[in-house]
Amino acid sequence: MPTTYYDVLGVRPDAPQADIHDAFVSALKELQAERGVAAKERLAAARAAYDALKKRDRRGAYNAALGLPLPPERKFMPDEEELEIGPRNWVLFYWYPRGWWKWFMGAFLIIALLAFLRAVE
């Protein structure tokens, strides 16, 4: 019998949020096809576990109640100080803009290129 919400979903306590979501979706797919009272109880337990773990603040409160640390939040893009600009990753730096002006300049360059190509024809 599972004792924690992590056991219900079958993930480790230090699992990232994406793994928790994937485990819940797979549990839904598995349990919705089954019939009976036991399947309904397991489905209700999976929903309760996901509700408690899906948001970072709720997960932090649950982990604090269990005496577990909250896993570190994973960043999609490193800070500019951490990002080493060089020939291998200049495209990564350019194509993940951090401000509206970089989007604007990217759109401007594309429009200018299209206008140039139209004028050449």
DAZIBEL-V229818 format. One record per backbone hydrogen bond with DSSP energy under -0.5 kcal/mol. CO is the residue of the C=O (numbers start at 1). NH is the residue of the N-H. If there is no record, write none. Layout:
((CO NH) (CO NH))
This chain:
((4 8) (5 9) (6 10) (6 11) (12 15) (16 19) (16 20) (17 21) (18 22) (19 23) (20 24) (21 25) (22 26) (23 27) (24 28) (25 29) (26 30) (27 31) (28 32) (29 33) (36 40) (37 41) (38 42) (39 43) (40 44) (41 45) (42 46) (43 47) (44 48) (45 49) (46 50) (47 51) (48 52) (49 53) (50 54) (55 59) (56 60) (57 61) (58 62) (59 63) (60 64) (61 65) (62 66) (63 67) (63 68) (79 83) (82 84) (83 85) (86 89) (86 90) (89 93) (90 94) (91 95) (92 96) (99 102) (99 103) (100 104) (101 105) (102 106) (103 107) (104 108) (105 109) (106 110) (107 111) (108 112) (109 113) (110 114) (111 115) (112 116) (113 117) (114 118) (115 119) (116 120) (117 121))
